[in-house]
């Protein structure tokens, strides 16, 4: 991705659990939908935490998902400074803003609930409920 960066949210063991559930016959598209929902939950929290001068950085934040991860991206080819703003760039005296992590932390409880429900649903499918 030219000029931007992304934060990928992936719980420990979730990939292994997904493989196990898939092997047991669970519908993994439901898990992909949960990843998308989690990214959509995190996106506004991250946008709220993003520093604003012109608003370009905030508007470059977008969400996506795969079956294995939720992804929130910031920056683009026109917003190449997203990474240095978030992580800092000491050589250029840019202090880290840390907006991606703060936004993710702020939405963590709701994200946990999303995955708890998805896992319960997948287990019910496997058990035949």
N, C-alpha and C positions, 0 to 999 in steps of 0.2 A: 504494500500500500504506500504509494508515494506521498511523502509529506505528512503523514499522520501517524497515529499509534492506536493501539486498542488494548483494552483490559478484558481478559477472558475470565469469566467466573466459572469455576468448576470445583465442586465440593470433592473432598478427598473420598475416594472409594465409590463415587457416583458412577464412574465409567465401568468399574468392575461390576457394580450392581446392575447397571444397564445391560452388560453382556450376559449376566446370569439370568435376568428377567427375559431377555430376548430368547435365550436358549430354552427357557421354560414356556415360551409361547405368548409373552405379553406383547401388546401393540406398542412399538417404540415410537410411533408418530405422536402418541400422547406425550412422551417425554420431550420430544422436540418442541411441541406446543408449550410445554412447561418452561423450557429454556427461553423461548420467545417471550412468554409472559414475564419471566424474571428479568429479562433484559429491558422490557418495556417499563417495568417497575423501577429499575435502577436509573434509566435514562433521565427522567425529570429531576431526580435527586442529584444526579451528577451535573445536569445543566444548572440547577440552582446554586451549586457550589463553584461553578466555573467563574473565574474572574472576568469582569466585563469592562472593556474600554469602548469597543465599537459594537460588540455583540456577535461578531463573526465567529469567534471561537465557540461560543455557546450554541450557535446555530449549526455548527459543524458536527455536533454530537448526534450520533445515530445508533440504533440498536439492530441486532440480528441474532440468529441462532442456528445451530446445527443440532443433530441428535445428541451430541456429546457436550455441547457448551453453549452458554449464552455469551454474547459478545456486545460490548458497547465500544464504539469507536469515536475518536475525536480527531479532528484535523482532516486535511485533504491536500491536494496538490497546491491549493491556494492558501491553505492554513497550515503551513509547515511548522509553525511554532508551537503547536499543541503539546508535543512531547516535552520540549524544553520548559514550557510554562508549568506543566504538571510535575515533572521530575526535577526541574532546576537545571542550571548550566553554570557551574561555579566559575569556569574560565571566563564567562561573559557577565559574571556578577548577577545571575538570575537565580533568585531563591525559589525552591520548589513550592508550588501552590498546593499540590496534593489533592486537587479537586476530585479526581476520579476515585481515589480511595475513600475520601470522606463521603461522597455520594453513595458509594457501594455500602459503606458501613451504616449509613443512615437507613438504607432500604433492606438491610440484611434480615431482619425479623420477618418481613413480608415475603422475601425470597425463600426463606426457610419454610414458611407455611406452604408456599406453592409446591415445593418439592416434596414435602411431607404428604400432601394430598395426592400428588402424582404417584408417589411410591405406594401409597395405600391402594390406589386404583389399580396399579399394575399387579400388586400382590393379589388383589381380589380377582383379577383376570386369570392369574396363574392358578389360583385355588378353585376357580370355576364359580365364584359367587355372582 
